[in-house]
């Protein structure tokens, strides 16, 4: 099932903001996350293996989308992961 990239990006941003690592982002980070033309890597956001695992669990429980932790390494930015998920 193909999904809209913009909708997937919004979902990925929601999952990022729900993660304890980025729960209270500074204004610049929040602005970059909310700007569709900007992009953030998960590394820039401070994601480690625990944050990646929590992100995947959130996606499964809240959005019903199963995603392997490795997908965040293979698609290391918000935009890249959203495009990948939209194409699945």
N, C-alpha and C positions, 0 to 999 in steps of 0.2 A: 504494500500500500504506500503510495507516494503522498507525502505531506507537504504543505506549504512551508518554504524555507523561513519566511518571516514569523510564522506561528511557532515553528520549532525553535527559532532564535529566542523568541519571547519565553518559551518554556525553559530553555537552557538557562537564560538569565534568571528566571524565578528559582530554579534549582540552585544556581550559584549563590543567590542572595539568601537562600534558606540554609546554606552550609555554615556551620559554626566558624569556619575560617574567614568567611566574608559576611558574616551576619550584620556587622556594623561597618560598612565600607566608608572610606573617606569620600568627600564630595567629588574629587577627581575620578576615583574609581567608579563610583556610581554613575557619573556622567558618561564615562566611556562604555559602561555596560548598557546603558539605556540608549546610546546613540547607535543606530543601525549601521552607520558608516564607519564607526570605530570598531576595533577588535581588541580583545584581551586574551592573552594566553593563560592557561590554568596555572602555569608556573608563576607568572606575574601576579596572579591572584593569591599566591601562597599555598596552592594545593599540594599536599603531600599524599602518600599512599592512603592514609586514613581519610583525608578529605575526598579523594577520588572514590573510595569505597562508600562513604556517606552520600556522595552525589548519586552514585548508581542505585543505592537503596531508595533515595528520595524519588528518583525517576521511576522506579518500579512501583513503589507504594502510592505515590501521588499522581503519576501520569500514566501508569500502566505500560511503561516502555522499558523493556529489559535491555540493559546495556552492560557490556563487560567493561571492567576497569581499564583494560588495555585500549579501549576505544578513545579514552581521554589522552592516551599517549600517542596513538596513531593519528588523532585529529586534535592537536594540542591547543586549539583556541576555541572561543565561543562560536565564532562564525564557521570554522571548519567542522566542528561537531554538529552544529545545527544543519549544515548542508548534508553531512553524512546521514543524519537521522531522517532528514526530509526525503532522501533518496531511497530509504529502506522500504 
